[in-house]
Amino acid sequence: ILTARLTKPCPINPRQRGFIKSAGCAENLKLLQLLIKNAKKDHQPLGVVFIDLAKAFDT
């Protein structure tokens, strides 16, 4: 109920992957593979940062 009520006034960016229903890690890995493939094909530099926020909200 809460999610349905918040969706309209607070739309989620289509790039948002955390804390929502989605295909999980597989979707993100496919996106990363595509970015790497395109960067190699176009001979463009690509920077990737992985951040582990597990301890950011320590309870």
N, C-alpha and C positions, 0 to 999 in steps of 0.2 A: 504494500500500500504506500509506504513512504517513498520508495523508488519511483513509483508511478506518479506521485504528486510532485516530486522534485524534478522529473525529467523535463517538463515544459519550461519552468522558470529558470532552471540551471542546466542547459543542454551540455552534454558531454562531447568534448572534442573527438572526432573520429579517430584520432591517433592515440587516444587514451587506451591503455591496455591493462592497467592495474585496477584491481578491485571491481571489475565488471565481468559479466558472463562473456566469454569469447572462446576461441579455439585453444586457448592456453599458450604454452610456449611455442607450439608448432607454428602458429601464425607469425609470431615475432621472429622466429628463426628464418622463415621463408622471406620475410621482408629484409632481414639483414643479409641473407644470401643474395637477394636481388640487388641491393645497394652495392655490395662488394663486386658482383659481376659487372654491373654498369660502370663502376669506377675503373675497373681493370680494362674494360672494353674501350672506354673513352680516355684512358691514360690520365685519369684525374686522381689527385690525392683524396684519401678518405680517412677521417678520424672517427674512431669509435670509442665510446666511454661506457664502461659497465660499472654501475654503482649498486652496492649491496646496502640497502636501507634497513636491514633486519634489526640493527641496534638503535636506529633513529627514534623509534617509539618503544623503547624498552619498558616492559611492564613487570 
